[in-house]
Amino acid sequence: MANFKFSQPVMGRRTFIGGALATGAVAALAGCGGGENGGGDASGKKVMNFYLSEPAFIDPYNAQENQGTAVVFNVFDGLMEWDWDSASAVPCCAAEAPTVSEDGRVYTFKLREGMKFHNGDPVDAESFIRGWKRVASPKMETPSDICYHLAPIAGYAEFNAGDTDEFSGLKAVDELTLEVTLTDPMADFPAVCCHPGLAPVPACADEDPKAFLEKPIGNGPFMMTEPWKHNQYISLARFEDYYGEKPSLDGVYMSIQKNPDTAFNEFQAGSIDFAAIPSGKIKECVEKYGESEDGFTSTPGKQCLLGTELSTYFLIPSPQDPVLADPKVRRAISLAINRQNIVDTLFEGSRMPATSIMPTSIDDSPENVWEDCKYDPEAAAKLLDEAGYPANADGKRDVEITLNYNGDGDHGDLMSAVQLDLEAVGIKVTQETVEWATYLQQLSDKNFSLGRLGWTADYPTMDNFLYPNFFTGADNNYEEYSNPEMDAAMLAARQIQDEEERKAACRKICGTIGKDMPVIPIMFYAHNYIGSERMKSFNYDAQTKPHFETAELA
């Protein structure tokens, strides 16, 4: 079992000290169309080849999953960033930690001077307001699924409802001073500001939103060299006018592969520098390529990354399915699944069976444990009997569900294992797959039966696993769970300033929600990735963010 090291050595944007920086000039850019960047040409330059599944969005306003976020994280910088050594939010575009009013509601951020977007526009307080309003706006052609991050800010509800064009809680005091007013105190708000989607954007994002959707103009260490080539690639080049330490890499070629096995084959052929290790090949790869010392950093001869992620894999019962609306059926499904067999067979023991929605790497208190997150097929059968679905003479019941999931990820073997477990207690199961972006739309439209999702921490807090997934009306609450008592408890916990007291409150909330089994946790994720020998050093952190800014080629 890989050991999780929470304080892994992930350096911040501006603390990187690398080797000799490759030279190259950036041609003048104008508007959202931009221009060509010399670093985009891979010939003779230091370019990393990185495997990626087709993202849903790469525009920060809707950076909702780890594939798109991998792009946004490197193309944009926000106010704050997460420092793994101190386990806290530290300044990024902010020049210093924010000042906070006595009542804990007003945060004032002073921005660094001299920051530029990739098109030359200045990064200022108004650009942050512009970016945040896009996240919260109901007028976007596709409204954002991550707007819940801004819900604590005063005026969000009215702005998000379309009742006003003003977002009252956001104010540009001057060019480099951003004032954010919350409706209530929230001790974790600096951590919220670490989310890559809460980035500043230049004026062209509003002037030509369709172009920006395909080729976002950011302020981060890398810039896009051309519009996104869907299902083919995304090309990034180093931004030479970056305000921080410039990356060692000239660029990154993000090779979009529909099948992770194909990407691994290309890794073995030497054409991809970073890929996922297929099911059943972890030990084989460790023996051949060596295991990373910290679980997150690939170096020559120590190339397999197996560190624990801040992520949970779970099943989502559709609110439109009358069978799954019964808590007894949901609990029975949970009890019927042999999680230990899944992690042992498919992941060679490198992952952990989920005991609740809350990863033990976030908080390992037994108070978080959900009673029915265990393997007990006899108890599952009894609950199905009580729910009105007795077994026939052949052991089958009058219960049928469909396992819905994205077929462009490595989920088929896991879903087949779940199917066998459920059929063993008499449930009839079928499977349906679509590609990732379509699948996310199906979840939003409630066009599924029993879906799957993985939740990776937006920022490493307990609240981030509770509020987005279980608060009434929250954007990731696809199962439409609603418990007014828990809603009030979550809002109250956010206001607790003492960290240990806040965690204690979150543990009670997590345990209580588990009694309803609104989702069915399966396992806590761990990395199963591999870097090539070309990578002198490459870090892929516990939030599945690739740190191209600190990567070095051998």
N, C-alpha and C positions, 0 to 999 in steps of 0.2 A: 504494500500500500504506500503510495507516495505521501510524504509528509508535507503539509502546507506550512509555508513560512510567510506569515503576514507582512513581515518587514523585509520583503525581498528588495534587492538593490535596483529599484527603478528610479533613474535620475529624472529631475524635472526638466522642463523645456530649456531653461537657461543655465543649467549647471553641467551640461555635457562638456567633457573635455576629450576630444577625439584625436585621431591622427591628422595627417596633413589634409587640408580641405582641398578638394578638386576645384579648379578654376572654371569659370564659365560666365558669360554675360547674359542677362535677361533683356530681351528686346522690349521696347516700349509697348505698353498695353493700353487699350482704350475700351471703356465700357464693358458690358458683360461678354462681348465677343472675345475680348482679350487679344493676344497675339501668340506667336510661336516662341517657345523657350528652347534655347540651345541644349539645356540639360535633358530635354525629352528624347534626344537621339541616343539610343543605347550603344551605338558604335563607339568603342573605345572609352566609354564612361562607366562609372561605378553605379550600376543599376541592379537593384534587387528584384527578383521575380517571385511574386507572392501569390499564393492561391486564394481565390475568393469565390464564394457562391454569388449568384446574381442578387444584388441588393434590392430592397424595396424602394428606398430613397437614399440619395447622397446629399440632398439639400438639408442643411442642419435643422430647418424648421420641423422636419418629420423624421429625424434620425432615431428610428424606433427599434432597430434590431442590430445585432453585432456586425453584420456584413456591411451595411451602410455606415454604421458608426465608425468602423475601421477607417473609412475614407474621411469622414467628417473630422475625426480626432486629429488627423495629420494635416488637413487643409485649413482648419480653423483653430484659433485659441480663444478661450473664454476668460471670464474674470478670474476664476480660481482653478486650481488643479489639485488632484489628490496626491499627497506625498506619502508613499508607503512606509518610509522609515519612521515618520512621526505619527502615522495613521491619522492624518488630519488634512483639512483643506488649507492650501497655501496660495499666495498671490501668483497670478499668471499675467494677464493683461492689467490687472490691478497692480499699482505700484507698491502697495502695502496692504496689510490686513484691514478690512473695513472697520470704520468706527460705528458703534451701535448706541442708540439712544437709551436713556435710563429705563424706559418702559419696554425695551427689547423689540420694538416694532420698526424702527427706522435704521436702515443700513446705508452708510455712505461710502462709496468706492472712489478712490482717486486713481485715475488711469496713468499708465506710463506715457511719457512723451515720445514723439517720433515714430509711433507705430503706423504701418501702412497696410492697406489691402494689396492684393496681387495686381490690381489695376492702377495702383498709385494713390488712390483715395486715402485720406487720413482715417485712422481708427479713433473715434471719439465717442462721447457719451450718447449722442444721438444714434450712432450706428448700433449700439447695444439695444436701445429702445426700439429701433426699427426691427432688429432681429427677434426680440422677444415678442413684439406685437404680431409678427408673422406666425410665431408658434401659437399664440393665443387666438388669432383671428378666425372667425367662422366664415370669412369671405374668401379664404384660399380655395382654389379649385378643388383640392382635396384637403379638407381640414386636418390639422395635425392630430396624431394619436399620442403625442407626448406633452400636450398642453397642461396636463395635471401638475407638472413641475412648477408652473406659475400660479397655481390655484391659491397659494398662501398670500399672494400680493393683493393689496387693496385695489378694488376696481376691476379685478379679473372677471368676476361673475358677470358684471354688466357688459364688459367689453366682449367676452367670449359668447355672450348671448346675442350680440349684435345690437344691443340697446344704445350704444354710444361708440363713437370713433376714438374716444379718449381712454387711455389706460391710466387712471388717476394715480396709481401707486408708483409709476415710473416718472422720474423727473431728471432732466439734464440741468443741473445747477449752473454749470458752465461747460466749456468744451471738453474738459477732462475730469468732470465730477458727475457721477451717477448716484442719484438718491433713490433708494427702493424702500417703500413703506408697506409693511405687512398688515393684514387685518388683525392678526394676533401674533404674539411672540412665537418664534420657531428657532430653537437652539441649533438645529441642523441646517439652517439656511445657507451658510457658507459652503456646506457639502453639496447642496442642491446646485449651487453655482458652478460646480465642477462638471456638470453634464455637458457633453460636446454640443448638444443641440441648442444650448443657451449662448450662442456665439453672436458676435456682431456681424452685420452684413452691410455692404455698400449700397448706395442709392439705386444702383442698377438692378438690385434684387426685386425692387418694386416696379421699376420701369420696364423690365423685360423678364417677368417671372418664369416664362417657359424656357428661355435660354439659361436662366440661373438654375433651373431644376436639373438640367443636363450637364452644365458646367459651372458649378458654384465658384464664385470669386471669394476666397477667404483671406485670412491674415496669419495663417499658420506657417510652419517651416517648409511645407510642400504646397505646390500649386498644380492644378490640372493643366495639361498641355493641349488638350482637345476635349470635345464633348464625349461623354460616356458612350462607349460602344457596347450597347446592350448585348448581354450573353456572349461577349467577346473579351473585352478588357477595359480597364481604366488606367490611364497613364498619368503619373505624377512626376514633377521635376522639382528640384530644390529651388526655393524662393531666395534669390540672392540679396534682396533688401529686407530680409527677416530681421526683426529687432533683437532677437536673442542669438545664442550660439548657433551657427549654421551647421546643418547636418554634414556628416562625412559622405553620405550617399549623394550622387548626382540626381538620382531618380528612383522611382519604383514602378515596375510594370505589374499591375494587378491582373493576373490571368483568371478570367471568370470561367469556371468549369461547372457543368451541370452535375457531374458525378464525382464525389471525392476520391473514388478509386482511380478515376482517370488522372486526377491531379497527382495522386501518389505514384502512379506509373510514370508520369512525367518527371516527378522528383527523382525516381530511380534512374531515369534516362539522363538526368543532369540538366533538364530545362526549367525546373522550378526549384526555388530555394527554400520554400516553406510550404508544407502541406499537412493534411490530417493523416494520421496513421489508421488504416482500415481495421475493422473489427477482427480480432483474432491474431493480429500481427504485432502487438505491442512488445511482448517479450522477445520476439524475433528481432525487432528493430533495435531494442535496447542492447541485445547481444552484438549486433552488427555495428551500430552507430554510437553506442554509449548513452548514458542517461545524464541529463542536466543536473548540475550540483544543487541548484536552488529550485528546480522544477519549472522555471519560467524563462531562463536564459540559455540560448543555444550557442555553444562554442565548438570548435572542431574537436571531434572525438567524444563530445558530451552533448549530443544533438537532440535527444528525445526529451520532450517537455511533458511531464506528468504531474505538475503542480495542481493542487486543488483550486477550483474556480469558485467564485462567489455566485454560484448559479444552482438552480434547481430545475429538474426536468419533471413536468407534471402533465396530467390529463385534465381536459376541461369538459365537463358535462354541459351540453347545450341547454339553455333555458327554454328552448322550444321543444325539447324532447320530454314528453309526459312521463316516460319510464324513469329517466334520470332525474326528474324533479323530486323523486322520493329519496330522502336522505338514507333510508335503509338500503336502497339499491346502490347508491354511491358508496356507502360503507362496505357493502358486500363486494363490490368490484375491487375496492382497495384491499380487502382481506384476501381476495382470491389471487392476487398478483404476487408471485415469488420474486421479490426484488433482489434478494441475495443471488439467486440463480442468474438473473439478468446481468448483474455486475461481474459475477464470477465468469460466466460463459462468454459474454460479449466483450467485456472490458478487462478480462484477465485479473480481476480483483483490484484494478487501479482506481475504481470509483466506489462510492459508499451508497448503500440503500438509503433513500430519503425517509426521515422520521417525521417530517413536517414540511411546510413551505420554507422554513428558516434554515439555511445551511449552517452546519455546525462551525464553519469557518467564519461566519458572522457572529454567532452566539451559540455556545454549546450547552446552555442550561437545559436540564431535563424538563423544565416547565414548558418548553416549546414543543415537546413531543405530542403528536396526535395518536391517540390510543389505537386507531384502526390502521395505522401505517405499519402493518406487520403481516406476515403470511399465516393465515389460518383458514384454509378452505372449508373446514367444518362449520366455523362460525359464519363464513360467507353464505353457505348453503342454508343455514338456519335463518339468517336475515332475509334471504330471498323467499323462503317459505312464509315468513311473517309479512313480507311485502305483498303477498298474494300471488306468488309465482312458484307453486310447488313443482317438484320434478315429476315427469311422467315415468312410465315403466322403463323407458330407455335412458332415463337420466336427464333428458332435455326439458327445458322450461319454455314457457311462452314469453321469452324475453329476447329481443333482437336489437343489437346496436351496430353502428358502423364506426370503425376507427378511421378518422380523417387526419391526414398529415401531409406535409410537403414531401414529394418524392425526390426532390433535388438535394436532399440531405441524407445522411447515413442513418435512417430511422426504420428501414424495412425489417431488419432482423429483430429489433426491439419490439416493434409492433406485432410481429409474428409470435414472439414469446408471450406477449400480453394476450393475444388471441387464444393461444393454446391454454393458458391459465384460466381464462374466462370460459372457454368451451368445456373445461374440465368440471366446472360447477353448473353446467347446463345452459349457459348463455350462448345464443347464436351470434356469431361475429363475422362481419365482412370488412374489407378494407377499401378505402378510396384515397387516391393521391392526386395532387396537382402541384404545379411549381409554386415557389415560395411567395411571390407577390400576390398571386391569385389566392393562395391559402390564407394570407393575412386578410384579404378582402372577405373571404368566406367567414372568418371569425367575426369580423366587424358586422357582417350582414346576418350573423347567427345562422348561417347556412351550413351547419355541421351537426353531427350527433355526439361523438366523443372525440374531441380533438386533442392535439398535443401542443405544448409550448415549453420553451425554456426561458426562465427569467434570470437574467444576469443583473447584478446590482448596478444601478445607474451611479450610485455612490454607496460606499460600504456602511450603510446604516440599517438597523432593524426596521425602521419606519418604511424604508424603500421596498421591503418585501411585503408589507402589510397594506399601506395606503393604496398604491397603484393597482393591487390585485383584488382588494376586498372592500374598499370604501364605496358606498353607494354611488353609482354613476361614474366611477373612475374609468379612465380610458382603457386600461388593461383588464378590467373586470368583465371579461367576455361571458362569464357564467351568470352575470347579473346578480351576484350575491348582494343581499341588503340586510343589514342588522343595525338599526338605529342606535342601539346601545353600544355596539362596537364602533360605529361612526363617531359617537361622542367621545368614547375612550381614546380613539386615535387622535382626534383633535386636541384632547386634553394632554396626551402624552407628548405631543409636539412642543408644548409650552413649558415642559419641565426642563429647567436649566441644568440640574445636576445629571451628569451622564449615567451614573449607576441607577439613580431613581428612574430615569427615562427608560433604561433597559428593562428594569423590573416591571414597569407598566406595560411595555411592549410584549414581554413574556406572557403576561396574563391575557393580553389580547390574542396573541397567537394561539395559546392553548384553548381559549374559548371558541375561537373560529373553527378550530380543528374538530370540535364536536359536531359541527354541521357538515364537515367534509365537502366544502364547496368546490374544491379541486382535489385531484388524486395524485399526490406526490409520488414519484417513482425513484429518482436517484439524485444525489448531489453530483454535479459535474466535476470532472477533472480534465486537465489537458490530455489530449492524445495527438500531439503534434510533433513534427520533426523539421529541423533546419538542416541545410546543406553544409558541407565542409567549406563552402565559399564564405559562409558567414563567420567572421572573426568573433562577432558578438551581436546577438539579436534578442531583444526581450519582448515577450508576449505575456502581458500581465494577467493577474487573476480575474480582471474584468474583460478579458479577451480583446484588449486593445494592443495593436502592434506599434511598438515604439520605433518607427523608422528614423526618428530624429536622433536617436543614439546608436543606431545600427552601424556596423562597420564590416566591410568586406575584407577577407583575408588576402 
